[in-house]
Amino acid sequence: MVVAFLLAGSGLTPVDPDSPSTERIEDLYWFIGFWAAIVGLSVAIPLVLFTVRYRSRGRSRTIEGPQVHGSTRLEIAWTAVPVVILLIISIFTFYKLPGITPDAAAGEDVTKIRVEGRQFYWQYRYPNGAIAIDKLRAPADRLVELQITAPESDVIHSYWAPDLFPKLDAIPGRVNTRRFRGKEGTYHGQCVEFCGIQHAEMLSEIELVPPAEFESWVAEEARRQETGDSDLGAQEFNGVCAKCHGAQGQGLIGPGLTAATVSNAALVTDIVRNGRGKMPDVGTGWDDRQMKALTDYLGQRFKAGTSGG
């Protein structure tokens, strides 16, 4: 208990699990940690005792110490015991591993969401065509399958929400899947693969809501995005543009934004989709609906003669 308290105070323990997947990961952490502590103490304690017991006590360097010969029983013990410990750990690990990726129950609906890692944001695409930036909304207590990838022109990212599931890489051109089932609540994640100068800004938020509320929201969101009255443009600016150009367009690692620079929708579309200079093609694959949402929002935010306030 003392060791557990010290580890918790130092931030070296897993976060409180909120899904069956992370509960099993926590079980593995403590089980393996227990045996690691036993092995560590079994080496450290005799080492200290032998150092004290057989120290030179002021004898001359030319005087040989006691001649200790080998012990067959001891050598067998320190070979057999580690083998048994490794066997115990292996059995427990293989027992816990399958449940880290849950399977669907008979007749259970699986909510599938595409997750795209891009410099420096997460884009979520729902089966009905709705899109979200950086914030994922999904049903609680229902199996959710994340199809995690990145565009061919991007770099490797890694998607992780410690409370819900283990990390999984978003590899350009490849789709990796991660399933989880979580409790209602809001969770936070971070890209854990260094992906560029604004890597630290690549945060994610996952909100798990009751299934009925999710179904209503995702249907309404898809409708609003089709009619152009959603906040998709604001999501794109805050999640994609502002991380490099600043929330007020003042310029951080990218140039500042003004009404003059964003008023040409065709130019903005070309730069966002294809990149320019040091700016990556952050909007590669964006459809016309997404681009219109962004250019309309930029036009409203950066009006002629005003800043981006």
Secondary structure, 3 states (H helix, E strand, C coil): CHHHHHHHHHCCCCCCCCCHHHHHHHHHHHHHHHHHHHHHHHHHHHHHHHHHHCCCCCCCCCCCCCCCCCCHHHHHHHHHHHHHHHHHHHHHHHHHHHHHCCCCCCCCCCEEEEEEEECCEEEEECCCCCEEECEEEEECCCCEEEEEEECCCCCCEEEEECCCEEEEEECECCCEEEEECCCCEEEEEECCCCCCCCHHHCEEEEEEECHHHHHHHHHHHHHHHHHCCCCHHHHHHHHHHHHHHCCCCCCCCCCCCCHHHHCCHHHHHHHHHHCECCECCCCCCCCHHHHHHHHHHHHHHCCCCCCCC
